[in-house]
Amino acid sequence: MIRVLIADDEAMIRAGVRAVLTTDPGIDVVAEAADGNDAVELVRRHRPQVAVLDIRMPKVNGIEAAAEIHRTVPTTGR
């Protein structure tokens, strides 16, 4: 089972990505975040294998969040 976090500031986009990913029985969406800060915190909490991040999000953008995730939870995204 592949554990995935979805981060996007648009709820409709998160719902759409979740809908597509959950059609695969081997994927489990473990968390959703509306901004980069929440994404980093939820990755620390849920330890997904993959984080799908929007580049443009409030507070912390997806690129900054990815760097922080890689620094603090290096097993995510590898």
PDB file of N, CA, C and O in Angstrom:
ATOM      1  N   MET A   1       0.854  -1.184   0.000  1.00  0.00           N
ATOM      2  CA  MET A   1       0.000   0.000   0.000  1.00  0.00           C
ATOM      3  C   MET A   1       0.894   1.240   0.000  1.00  0.00           C
ATOM      4  O   MET A   1       1.784   1.361   0.842  1.00  0.00           O
ATOM      5  N   ILE A   2       0.668   2.140  -0.920  1.00  0.00           N
ATOM      6  CA  ILE A   2       1.397   3.404  -0.988  1.00  0.00           C
ATOM      7  C   ILE A   2       0.595   4.466  -0.246  1.00  0.00           C
ATOM      8  O   ILE A   2      -0.562   4.730  -0.572  1.00  0.00           O
ATOM      9  N   ARG A   3       1.233   5.073   0.763  1.00  0.00           N
ATOM     10  CA  ARG A   3       0.586   6.102   1.578  1.00  0.00           C
ATOM     11  C   ARG A   3       0.912   7.463   0.977  1.00  0.00           C
ATOM     12  O   ARG A   3       2.076   7.783   0.735  1.00  0.00           O
ATOM     13  N   VAL A   4      -0.147   8.278   0.733  1.00  0.00           N
ATOM     14  CA  VAL A   4       0.004   9.548   0.021  1.00  0.00           C
ATOM     15  C   VAL A   4      -0.619  10.693   0.807  1.00  0.00           C
ATOM     16  O   VAL A   4      -1.680  10.543   1.414  1.00  0.00           O
ATOM     17  N   LEU A   5       0.058  11.843   0.789  1.00  0.00           N
ATOM     18  CA  LEU A   5      -0.497  13.098   1.293  1.00  0.00           C
ATOM     19  C   LEU A   5      -0.752  13.996   0.087  1.00  0.00           C
ATOM     20  O   LEU A   5       0.066  14.053  -0.831  1.00  0.00           O
ATOM     21  N   ILE A   6      -1.884  14.697   0.090  1.00  0.00           N
ATOM     22  CA  ILE A   6      -2.221  15.662  -0.968  1.00  0.00           C
ATOM     23  C   ILE A   6      -2.252  17.051  -0.341  1.00  0.00           C
ATOM     24  O   ILE A   6      -2.891  17.253   0.691  1.00  0.00           O
ATOM     25  N   ALA A   7      -1.563  18.009  -0.963  1.00  0.00           N
ATOM     26  CA  ALA A   7      -1.579  19.385  -0.467  1.00  0.00           C
ATOM     27  C   ALA A   7      -1.891  20.342  -1.610  1.00  0.00           C
ATOM     28  O   ALA A   7      -1.167  20.408  -2.604  1.00  0.00           O
ATOM     29  N   ASP A   8      -2.977  21.075  -1.448  1.00  0.00           N
ATOM     30  CA  ASP A   8      -3.393  22.096  -2.409  1.00  0.00           C
ATOM     31  C   ASP A   8      -4.337  23.034  -1.674  1.00  0.00           C
ATOM     32  O   ASP A   8      -5.139  22.592  -0.850  1.00  0.00           O
ATOM     33  N   ASP A   9      -4.245  24.337  -1.971  1.00  0.00           N
ATOM     34  CA  ASP A   9      -5.111  25.292  -1.280  1.00  0.00           C
ATOM     35  C   ASP A   9      -6.539  25.286  -1.814  1.00  0.00           C
ATOM     36  O   ASP A   9      -7.417  25.917  -1.225  1.00  0.00           O
ATOM     37  N   GLU A  10      -6.783  24.597  -2.900  1.00  0.00           N
ATOM     38  CA  GLU A  10      -8.124  24.495  -3.484  1.00  0.00           C
ATOM     39  C   GLU A  10      -8.752  23.147  -3.086  1.00  0.00           C
ATOM     40  O   GLU A  10      -8.266  22.089  -3.483  1.00  0.00           O
ATOM     41  N   ALA A  11      -9.815  23.200  -2.313  1.00  0.00           N
ATOM     42  CA  ALA A  11     -10.474  21.971  -1.855  1.00  0.00           C
ATOM     43  C   ALA A  11     -10.952  21.108  -3.016  1.00  0.00           C
ATOM     44  O   ALA A  11     -10.893  19.881  -2.943  1.00  0.00           O
ATOM     45  N   MET A  12     -11.422  21.739  -4.079  1.00  0.00           N
ATOM     46  CA  MET A  12     -11.914  20.994  -5.243  1.00  0.00           C
ATOM     47  C   MET A  12     -10.778  20.215  -5.918  1.00  0.00           C
ATOM     48  O   MET A  12     -10.981  19.091  -6.376  1.00  0.00           O
ATOM     49  N   ILE A  13      -9.609  20.804  -5.977  1.00  0.00           N
ATOM     50  CA  ILE A  13      -8.456  20.121  -6.567  1.00  0.00           C
ATOM     51  C   ILE A  13      -8.055  18.932  -5.694  1.00  0.00           C
ATOM     52  O   ILE A  13      -7.806  17.839  -6.202  1.00  0.00           O
ATOM     53  N   ARG A  14      -7.994  19.151  -4.375  1.00  0.00           N
ATOM     54  CA  ARG A  14      -7.670  18.040  -3.470  1.00  0.00           C
ATOM     55  C   ARG A  14      -8.659  16.892  -3.652  1.00  0.00           C
ATOM     56  O   ARG A  14      -8.267  15.727  -3.712  1.00  0.00           O
ATOM     57  N   ALA A  15      -9.930  17.227  -3.738  1.00  0.00           N
ATOM     58  CA  ALA A  15     -10.959  16.193  -3.908  1.00  0.00           C
ATOM     59  C   ALA A  15     -10.772  15.447  -5.232  1.00  0.00           C
ATOM     60  O   ALA A  15     -10.933  14.228  -5.290  1.00  0.00           O
ATOM     61  N   GLY A  16     -10.438  16.174  -6.278  1.00  0.00           N
ATOM     62  CA  GLY A  16     -10.224  15.541  -7.578  1.00  0.00           C
ATOM     63  C   GLY A  16      -9.017  14.627  -7.591  1.00  0.00           C
ATOM     64  O   GLY A  16      -9.080  13.519  -8.124  1.00  0.00           O
ATOM     65  N   VAL A  17      -7.923  15.078  -7.010  1.00  0.00           N
ATOM     66  CA  VAL A  17      -6.719  14.246  -6.940  1.00  0.00           C
ATOM     67  C   VAL A  17      -6.998  13.004  -6.094  1.00  0.00           C
ATOM     68  O   VAL A  17      -6.604  11.895  -6.454  1.00  0.00           O
ATOM     69  N   ARG A  18      -7.678  13.202  -4.971  1.00  0.00           N
ATOM     70  CA  ARG A  18      -8.047  12.060  -4.124  1.00  0.00           C
ATOM     71  C   ARG A  18      -8.900  11.066  -4.908  1.00  0.00           C
ATOM     72  O   ARG A  18      -8.664   9.859  -4.844  1.00  0.00           O
ATOM     73  N   ALA A  19      -9.879  11.562  -5.639  1.00  0.00           N
ATOM     74  CA  ALA A  19     -10.768  10.682  -6.401  1.00  0.00           C
ATOM     75  C   ALA A  19      -9.988   9.848  -7.419  1.00  0.00           C
ATOM     76  O   ALA A  19     -10.250   8.658  -7.589  1.00  0.00           O
ATOM     77  N   VAL A  20      -9.041  10.476  -8.084  1.00  0.00           N
ATOM     78  CA  VAL A  20      -8.234   9.746  -9.072  1.00  0.00           C
ATOM     79  C   VAL A  20      -7.335   8.720  -8.380  1.00  0.00           C
ATOM     80  O   VAL A  20      -7.271   7.563  -8.796  1.00  0.00           O
ATOM     81  N   LEU A  21      -6.645   9.148  -7.331  1.00  0.00           N
ATOM     82  CA  LEU A  21      -5.706   8.243  -6.660  1.00  0.00           C
ATOM     83  C   LEU A  21      -6.397   7.053  -6.012  1.00  0.00           C
ATOM     84  O   LEU A  21      -5.871   5.940  -6.045  1.00  0.00           O
ATOM     85  N   THR A  22      -7.554   7.271  -5.431  1.00  0.00           N
ATOM     86  CA  THR A  22      -8.219   6.180  -4.708  1.00  0.00           C
ATOM     87  C   THR A  22      -8.892   5.156  -5.624  1.00  0.00           C
ATOM     88  O   THR A  22      -9.463   4.177  -5.144  1.00  0.00           O
ATOM     89  N   THR A  23      -8.828   5.379  -6.931  1.00  0.00           N
ATOM     90  CA  THR A  23      -9.310   4.333  -7.844  1.00  0.00           C
ATOM     91  C   THR A  23      -8.339   3.159  -7.871  1.00  0.00           C
ATOM     92  O   THR A  23      -8.691   2.062  -8.304  1.00  0.00           O
ATOM     93  N   ASP A  24      -7.121   3.395  -7.407  1.00  0.00           N
ATOM     94  CA  ASP A  24      -6.125   2.330  -7.332  1.00  0.00           C
ATOM     95  C   ASP A  24      -6.152   1.730  -5.925  1.00  0.00           C
ATOM     96  O   ASP A  24      -5.895   2.440  -4.952  1.00  0.00           O
ATOM     97  N   PRO A  25      -6.455   0.451  -5.803  1.00  0.00           N
ATOM     98  CA  PRO A  25      -6.542  -0.147  -4.467  1.00  0.00           C
ATOM     99  C   PRO A  25      -5.200  -0.186  -3.729  1.00  0.00           C
ATOM    100  O   PRO A  25      -5.166  -0.462  -2.530  1.00  0.00           O
ATOM    101  N   GLY A  26      -4.121   0.081  -4.414  1.00  0.00           N
ATOM    102  CA  GLY A  26      -2.808   0.074  -3.789  1.00  0.00           C
ATOM    103  C   GLY A  26      -2.393   1.423  -3.230  1.00  0.00           C
ATOM    104  O   GLY A  26      -1.282   1.567  -2.719  1.00  0.00           O
ATOM    105  N   ILE A  27      -3.283   2.428  -3.323  1.00  0.00           N
ATOM    106  CA  ILE A  27      -2.976   3.776  -2.835  1.00  0.00           C
ATOM    107  C   ILE A  27      -3.926   4.131  -1.705  1.00  0.00           C
ATOM    108  O   ILE A  27      -5.137   3.933  -1.803  1.00  0.00           O
ATOM    109  N   ASP A  28      -3.356   4.658  -0.631  1.00  0.00           N
ATOM    110  CA  ASP A  28      -4.130   5.108   0.519  1.00  0.00           C
ATOM    111  C   ASP A  28      -3.795   6.580   0.766  1.00  0.00           C
ATOM    112  O   ASP A  28      -2.672   6.904   1.150  1.00  0.00           O
ATOM    113  N   VAL A  29      -4.763   7.469   0.547  1.00  0.00           N
ATOM    114  CA  VAL A  29      -4.563   8.889   0.838  1.00  0.00           C
ATOM    115  C   VAL A  29      -4.745   9.053   2.339  1.00  0.00           C
ATOM    116  O   VAL A  29      -5.854   8.926   2.858  1.00  0.00           O
ATOM    117  N   VAL A  30      -3.639   9.339   3.039  1.00  0.00           N
ATOM    118  CA  VAL A  30      -3.658   9.370   4.500  1.00  0.00           C
ATOM    119  C   VAL A  30      -3.919  10.751   5.072  1.00  0.00           C
ATOM    120  O   VAL A  30      -4.280  10.877   6.242  1.00  0.00           O
ATOM    121  N   ALA A  31      -3.740  11.810   4.250  1.00  0.00           N
ATOM    122  CA  ALA A  31      -3.957  13.169   4.765  1.00  0.00           C
ATOM    123  C   ALA A  31      -4.074  14.154   3.613  1.00  0.00           C
ATOM    124  O   ALA A  31      -3.602  13.909   2.503  1.00  0.00           O
ATOM    125  N   GLU A  32      -4.728  15.293   3.920  1.00  0.00           N
ATOM    126  CA  GLU A  32      -4.859  16.400   2.978  1.00  0.00           C
ATOM    127  C   GLU A  32      -4.513  17.690   3.707  1.00  0.00           C
ATOM    128  O   GLU A  32      -4.851  17.864   4.878  1.00  0.00           O
ATOM    129  N   ALA A  33      -3.841  18.587   3.007  1.00  0.00           N
ATOM    130  CA  ALA A  33      -3.452  19.870   3.585  1.00  0.00           C
ATOM    131  C   ALA A  33      -3.832  21.003   2.641  1.00  0.00           C
ATOM    132  O   ALA A  33      -3.835  20.835   1.422  1.00  0.00           O
ATOM    133  N   ALA A  34      -4.156  22.171   3.225  1.00  0.00           N
ATOM    134  CA  ALA A  34      -4.550  23.339   2.433  1.00  0.00           C
ATOM    135  C   ALA A  34      -3.415  24.346   2.278  1.00  0.00           C
ATOM    136  O   ALA A  34      -3.550  25.318   1.535  1.00  0.00           O
ATOM    137  N   ASP A  35      -2.302  24.126   2.969  1.00  0.00           N
ATOM    138  CA  ASP A  35      -1.149  25.013   2.804  1.00  0.00           C
ATOM    139  C   ASP A  35       0.122  24.239   3.140  1.00  0.00           C
ATOM    140  O   ASP A  35       0.072  23.122   3.655  1.00  0.00           O
ATOM    141  N   GLY A  36       1.248  24.852   2.841  1.00  0.00           N
ATOM    142  CA  GLY A  36       2.521  24.185   3.031  1.00  0.00           C
ATOM    143  C   GLY A  36       2.849  23.874   4.479  1.00  0.00           C
ATOM    144  O   GLY A  36       3.432  22.829   4.767  1.00  0.00           O
ATOM    145  N   ASN A  37       2.488  24.756   5.390  1.00  0.00           N
ATOM    146  CA  ASN A  37       2.736  24.490   6.815  1.00  0.00           C
ATOM    147  C   ASN A  37       2.014  23.229   7.258  1.00  0.00           C
ATOM    148  O   ASN A  37       2.602  22.360   7.904  1.00  0.00           O
ATOM    149  N   ASP A  38       0.729  23.133   6.906  1.00  0.00           N
ATOM    150  CA  ASP A  38      -0.046  21.945   7.273  1.00  0.00           C
ATOM    151  C   ASP A  38       0.524  20.696   6.604  1.00  0.00           C
ATOM    152  O   ASP A  38       0.548  19.625   7.211  1.00  0.00           O
ATOM    153  N   ALA A  39       0.980  20.824   5.366  1.00  0.00           N
ATOM    154  CA  ALA A  39       1.555  19.675   4.661  1.00  0.00           C
ATOM    155  C   ALA A  39       2.752  19.120   5.417  1.00  0.00           C
ATOM    156  O   ALA A  39       2.860  17.911   5.623  1.00  0.00           O
ATOM    157  N   VAL A  40       3.647  20.006   5.827  1.00  0.00           N
ATOM    158  CA  VAL A  40       4.834  19.563   6.570  1.00  0.00           C
ATOM    159  C   VAL A  40       4.424  18.885   7.872  1.00  0.00           C
ATOM    160  O   VAL A  40       4.934  17.814   8.199  1.00  0.00           O
ATOM    161  N   GLU A  41       3.521  19.488   8.607  1.00  0.00           N
ATOM    162  CA  GLU A  41       3.074  18.911   9.874  1.00  0.00           C
ATOM    163  C   GLU A  41       2.408  17.545   9.667  1.00  0.00           C
ATOM    164  O   GLU A  41       2.660  16.605  10.421  1.00  0.00           O
ATOM    165  N   LEU A  42       1.562  17.445   8.645  1.00  0.00           N
ATOM    166  CA  LEU A  42       0.869  16.176   8.401  1.00  0.00           C
ATOM    167  C   LEU A  42       1.813  15.091   7.906  1.00  0.00           C
ATOM    168  O   LEU A  42       1.602  13.913   8.197  1.00  0.00           O
ATOM    169  N   VAL A  43       2.848  15.465   7.166  1.00  0.00           N
ATOM    170  CA  VAL A  43       3.854  14.470   6.762  1.00  0.00           C
ATOM    171  C   VAL A  43       4.570  13.952   7.996  1.00  0.00           C
ATOM    172  O   VAL A  43       4.803  12.750   8.122  1.00  0.00           O
ATOM    173  N   ARG A  44       4.921  14.847   8.904  1.00  0.00           N
ATOM    174  CA  ARG A  44       5.579  14.409  10.142  1.00  0.00           C
ATOM    175  C   ARG A  44       4.679  13.452  10.928  1.00  0.00           C
ATOM    176  O   ARG A  44       5.157  12.471  11.498  1.00  0.00           O
ATOM    177  N   ARG A  45       3.399  13.737  10.955  1.00  0.00           N
ATOM    178  CA  ARG A  45       2.454  12.936  11.734  1.00  0.00           C
ATOM    179  C   ARG A  45       2.126  11.598  11.068  1.00  0.00           C
ATOM    180  O   ARG A  45       2.103  10.564  11.734  1.00  0.00           O
ATOM    181  N   HIS A  46       1.875  11.616   9.756  1.00  0.00           N
ATOM    182  CA  HIS A  46       1.376  10.419   9.071  1.00  0.00           C
ATOM    183  C   HIS A  46       2.439   9.622   8.315  1.00  0.00           C
ATOM    184  O   HIS A  46       2.195   8.475   7.942  1.00  0.00           O
ATOM    185  N   ARG A  47       3.598  10.204   8.086  1.00  0.00           N
ATOM    186  CA  ARG A  47       4.714   9.527   7.407  1.00  0.00           C
ATOM    187  C   ARG A  47       4.317   8.866   6.082  1.00  0.00           C
ATOM    188  O   ARG A  47       4.555   7.673   5.894  1.00  0.00           O
ATOM    189  N   PRO A  48       3.712   9.630   5.163  1.00  0.00           N
ATOM    190  CA  PRO A  48       3.373   9.039   3.866  1.00  0.00           C
ATOM    191  C   PRO A  48       4.646   8.745   3.070  1.00  0.00           C
ATOM    192  O   PRO A  48       5.706   9.303   3.350  1.00  0.00           O
ATOM    193  N   GLN A  49       4.529   7.884   2.099  1.00  0.00           N
ATOM    194  CA  GLN A  49       5.656   7.599   1.218  1.00  0.00           C
ATOM    195  C   GLN A  49       5.775   8.668   0.130  1.00  0.00           C
ATOM    196  O   GLN A  49       6.866   8.930  -0.377  1.00  0.00           O
ATOM    197  N   VAL A  50       4.638   9.284  -0.223  1.00  0.00           N
ATOM    198  CA  VAL A  50       4.594  10.275  -1.301  1.00  0.00           C
ATOM    199  C   VAL A  50       3.797  11.489  -0.834  1.00  0.00           C
ATOM    200  O   VAL A  50       2.760  11.356  -0.185  1.00  0.00           O
ATOM    201  N   ALA A  51       4.298  12.672  -1.176  1.00  0.00           N
ATOM    202  CA  ALA A  51       3.560  13.912  -0.928  1.00  0.00           C
ATOM    203  C   ALA A  51       3.331  14.596  -2.269  1.00  0.00           C
ATOM    204  O   ALA A  51       4.287  14.932  -2.967  1.00  0.00           O
ATOM    205  N   VAL A  52       2.075  14.801  -2.628  1.00  0.00           N
ATOM    206  CA  VAL A  52       1.706  15.507  -3.856  1.00  0.00           C
ATOM    207  C   VAL A  52       1.427  16.949  -3.446  1.00  0.00           C
ATOM    208  O   VAL A  52       0.442  17.225  -2.760  1.00  0.00           O
ATOM    209  N   LEU A  53       2.299  17.871  -3.868  1.00  0.00           N
ATOM    210  CA  LEU A  53       2.237  19.253  -3.397  1.00  0.00           C
ATOM    211  C   LEU A  53       1.978  20.227  -4.534  1.00  0.00           C
ATOM    212  O   LEU A  53       2.626  20.171  -5.579  1.00  0.00           O
ATOM    213  N   ASP A  54       1.021  21.119  -4.315  1.00  0.00           N
ATOM    214  CA  ASP A  54       0.806  22.241  -5.217  1.00  0.00           C
ATOM    215  C   ASP A  54       1.990  23.198  -5.041  1.00  0.00           C
ATOM    216  O   ASP A  54       2.460  23.394  -3.921  1.00  0.00           O
ATOM    217  N   ILE A  55       2.464  23.782  -6.113  1.00  0.00           N
ATOM    218  CA  ILE A  55       3.586  24.712  -6.003  1.00  0.00           C
ATOM    219  C   ILE A  55       3.144  26.018  -5.347  1.00  0.00           C
ATOM    220  O   ILE A  55       3.867  26.567  -4.516  1.00  0.00           O
ATOM    221  N   ARG A  56       1.965  26.518  -5.711  1.00  0.00           N
ATOM    222  CA  ARG A  56       1.476  27.797  -5.182  1.00  0.00           C
ATOM    223  C   ARG A  56       0.433  27.562  -4.097  1.00  0.00           C
ATOM    224  O   ARG A  56      -0.718  27.225  -4.374  1.00  0.00           O
ATOM    225  N   MET A  57       0.866  27.749  -2.858  1.00  0.00           N
ATOM    226  CA  MET A  57      -0.030  27.638  -1.710  1.00  0.00           C
ATOM    227  C   MET A  57       0.283  28.780  -0.754  1.00  0.00           C
ATOM    228  O   MET A  57       1.395  29.309  -0.763  1.00  0.00           O
ATOM    229  N   PRO A  58      -0.687  29.163   0.070  1.00  0.00           N
ATOM    230  CA  PRO A  58      -0.425  30.228   1.042  1.00  0.00           C
ATOM    231  C   PRO A  58       0.532  29.773   2.144  1.00  0.00           C
ATOM    232  O   PRO A  58       0.774  28.582   2.339  1.00  0.00           O
ATOM    233  N   LYS A  59       1.056  30.748   2.843  1.00  0.00           N
ATOM    234  CA  LYS A  59       1.975  30.564   3.977  1.00  0.00           C
ATOM    235  C   LYS A  59       3.312  30.011   3.512  1.00  0.00           C
ATOM    236  O   LYS A  59       4.299  30.746   3.475  1.00  0.00           O
ATOM    237  N   VAL A  60       3.369  28.739   3.157  1.00  0.00           N
ATOM    238  CA  VAL A  60       4.582  28.105   2.651  1.00  0.00           C
ATOM    239  C   VAL A  60       4.221  27.442   1.334  1.00  0.00           C
ATOM    240  O   VAL A  60       3.283  26.647   1.276  1.00  0.00           O
ATOM    241  N   ASN A  61       4.968  27.766   0.258  1.00  0.00           N
ATOM    242  CA  ASN A  61       4.627  27.170  -1.033  1.00  0.00           C
ATOM    243  C   ASN A  61       5.106  25.724  -1.109  1.00  0.00           C
ATOM    244  O   ASN A  61       5.812  25.247  -0.220  1.00  0.00           O
ATOM    245  N   GLY A  62       4.718  25.036  -2.174  1.00  0.00           N
ATOM    246  CA  GLY A  62       5.034  23.619  -2.311  1.00  0.00           C
ATOM    247  C   GLY A  62       6.516  23.320  -2.418  1.00  0.00           C
ATOM    248  O   GLY A  62       6.973  22.277  -1.950  1.00  0.00           O
ATOM    249  N   ILE A  63       7.273  24.218  -3.027  1.00  0.00           N
ATOM    250  CA  ILE A  63       8.710  24.002  -3.153  1.00  0.00           C
ATOM    251  C   ILE A  63       9.383  24.101  -1.782  1.00  0.00           C
ATOM    252  O   ILE A  63      10.230  23.276  -1.438  1.00  0.00           O
ATOM    253  N   GLU A  64       9.002  25.110  -1.008  1.00  0.00           N
ATOM    254  CA  GLU A  64       9.553  25.249   0.342  1.00  0.00           C
ATOM    255  C   GLU A  64       9.119  24.087   1.230  1.00  0.00           C
ATOM    256  O   GLU A  64       9.909  23.570   2.020  1.00  0.00           O
ATOM    257  N   ALA A  65       7.861  23.682   1.094  1.00  0.00           N
ATOM    258  CA  ALA A  65       7.359  22.543   1.884  1.00  0.00           C
ATOM    259  C   ALA A  65       8.120  21.274   1.522  1.00  0.00           C
ATOM    260  O   ALA A  65       8.474  20.492   2.404  1.00  0.00           O
ATOM    261  N   ALA A  66       8.375  21.063   0.236  1.00  0.00           N
ATOM    262  CA  ALA A  66       9.107  19.868  -0.193  1.00  0.00           C
ATOM    263  C   ALA A  66      10.513  19.850   0.405  1.00  0.00           C
ATOM    264  O   ALA A  66      10.998  18.801   0.828  1.00  0.00           O
ATOM    265  N   ALA A  67      11.162  21.010   0.439  1.00  0.00           N
ATOM    266  CA  ALA A  67      12.504  21.086   1.026  1.00  0.00           C
ATOM    267  C   ALA A  67      12.468  20.750   2.508  1.00  0.00           C
ATOM    268  O   ALA A  67      13.330  20.021   2.998  1.00  0.00           O
ATOM    269  N   GLU A  68      11.476  21.273   3.229  1.00  0.00           N
ATOM    270  CA  GLU A  68      11.359  20.999   4.659  1.00  0.00           C
ATOM    271  C   GLU A  68      11.003  19.535   4.908  1.00  0.00           C
ATOM    272  O   GLU A  68      11.518  18.920   5.842  1.00  0.00           O
ATOM    273  N   ILE A  69      10.133  18.981   4.083  1.00  0.00           N
ATOM    274  CA  ILE A  69       9.771  17.567   4.205  1.00  0.00           C
ATOM    275  C   ILE A  69      11.007  16.703   3.970  1.00  0.00           C
ATOM    276  O   ILE A  69      11.262  15.757   4.716  1.00  0.00           O
ATOM    277  N   HIS A  70      11.763  17.027   2.943  1.00  0.00           N
ATOM    278  CA  HIS A  70      12.973  16.240   2.637  1.00  0.00           C
ATOM    279  C   HIS A  70      13.974  16.331   3.787  1.00  0.00           C
ATOM    280  O   HIS A  70      14.649  15.352   4.104  1.00  0.00           O
ATOM    281  N   ARG A  71      14.068  17.495   4.404  1.00  0.00           N
ATOM    282  CA  ARG A  71      15.012  17.688   5.494  1.00  0.00           C
ATOM    283  C   ARG A  71      14.588  16.943   6.765  1.00  0.00           C
ATOM    284  O   ARG A  71      15.425  16.355   7.450  1.00  0.00           O
ATOM    285  N   THR A  72      13.286  16.968   7.078  1.00  0.00           N
ATOM    286  CA  THR A  72      12.823  16.417   8.350  1.00  0.00           C
ATOM    287  C   THR A  72      12.267  14.990   8.263  1.00  0.00           C
ATOM    288  O   THR A  72      12.301  14.248   9.245  1.00  0.00           O
ATOM    289  N   VAL A  73      11.759  14.612   7.097  1.00  0.00           N
ATOM    290  CA  VAL A  73      11.207  13.248   6.901  1.00  0.00           C
ATOM    291  C   VAL A  73      11.726  12.732   5.562  1.00  0.00           C
ATOM    292  O   VAL A  73      10.960  12.621   4.604  1.00  0.00           O
ATOM    293  N   PRO A  74      13.007  12.420   5.486  1.00  0.00           N
ATOM    294  CA  PRO A  74      13.602  12.068   4.197  1.00  0.00           C
ATOM    295  C   PRO A  74      13.051  10.802   3.548  1.00  0.00           C
ATOM    296  O   PRO A  74      13.291  10.572   2.363  1.00  0.00           O
ATOM    297  N   THR A  75      12.322   9.979   4.291  1.00  0.00           N
ATOM    298  CA  THR A  75      11.745   8.775   3.689  1.00  0.00           C
ATOM    299  C   THR A  75      10.529   9.093   2.818  1.00  0.00           C
ATOM    300  O   THR A  75      10.134   8.272   1.990  1.00  0.00           O
ATOM    301  N   THR A  76       9.937  10.266   2.995  1.00  0.00           N
ATOM    302  CA  THR A  76       8.819  10.669   2.139  1.00  0.00           C
ATOM    303  C   THR A  76       9.379  11.151   0.809  1.00  0.00           C
ATOM    304  O   THR A  76      10.259  12.011   0.767  1.00  0.00           O
ATOM    305  N   GLY A  77       8.862  10.590  -0.269  1.00  0.00           N
ATOM    306  CA  GLY A  77       9.266  11.023  -1.603  1.00  0.00           C
ATOM    307  C   GLY A  77      10.470  10.312  -2.164  1.00  0.00           C
ATOM    308  O   GLY A  77      10.981  10.701  -3.215  1.00  0.00           O
ATOM    309  N   ARG A  78      10.929   9.299  -1.506  1.00  0.00           N
ATOM    310  CA  ARG A  78      12.097   8.582  -2.034  1.00  0.00           C
ATOM    311  C   ARG A  78      11.693   7.301  -2.693  1.00  0.00           C
ATOM    312  O   ARG A  78      12.547   6.568  -3.194  1.00  0.00           O
TER     313      ARG A  78
END
